Amino acid sequence: MRKLHSEVAEPVGLAVSKLFYQFGLWAVLLALLKAVVTERQKTNDLAQLSDRMLKDIGASVDEDHLRPRKFSLWDIRF
């Protein structure tokens, strides 16, 4: 952009009144409620990550549930 461009946005009250007129009060309130709930759910939940990913980011890993390593003849090196 070579020149400074300014955008003129309509006031929030006018935008909300247009939404009320087009969709109705309950639809707008329901959409607002969904937006608030969705915003609250955006937290980092480490419980859904695998152990390998937890090790990569440096988080603590419970290694008790891992299977013990079995001895294999392929592990013998001369």
C-alpha positions, 0 to 999 in steps of 0.5 A, spaced: 500 500 500 503 506 497 498 511 501 495 510 508 488 507 507 482 508 513 476 504 513 470 507 516 466 502 520 459 503 522 457 504 530 456 497 534 449 499 536 447 500 528 450 494 526 447 490 532 440 493 530 441 491 523 442 484 526 436 484 530 432 486 524 434 481 520 435 475 524 431 477 530 432 478 538 433 470 540 438 468 534 442 474 536 442 472 543 444 465 542 449 467 537 452 471 542 452 466 548 455 461 543 461 465 542 462 466 549 462 459 551 466 457 545 471 463 547 471 460 554 473 453 551 479 455 548 484 452 554 490 448 553 488 441 555 495 436 555 491 430 557 489 429 549 496 429 547 500 423 546 506 421 551 511 422 545 508 429 544 508 431 552 516 429 552 517 434 546 514 440 549 517 438 556 511 436 560 511 431 565 509 424 563 507 418 567 511 412 564 508 407 569 503 405 563 508 404 558 509 396 556 516 394 559 521 393 553 522 386 551 529 383 550 530 382 542 536 378 539 536 384 534 539 388 540 545 384 541 551 388 538 558 385 537 
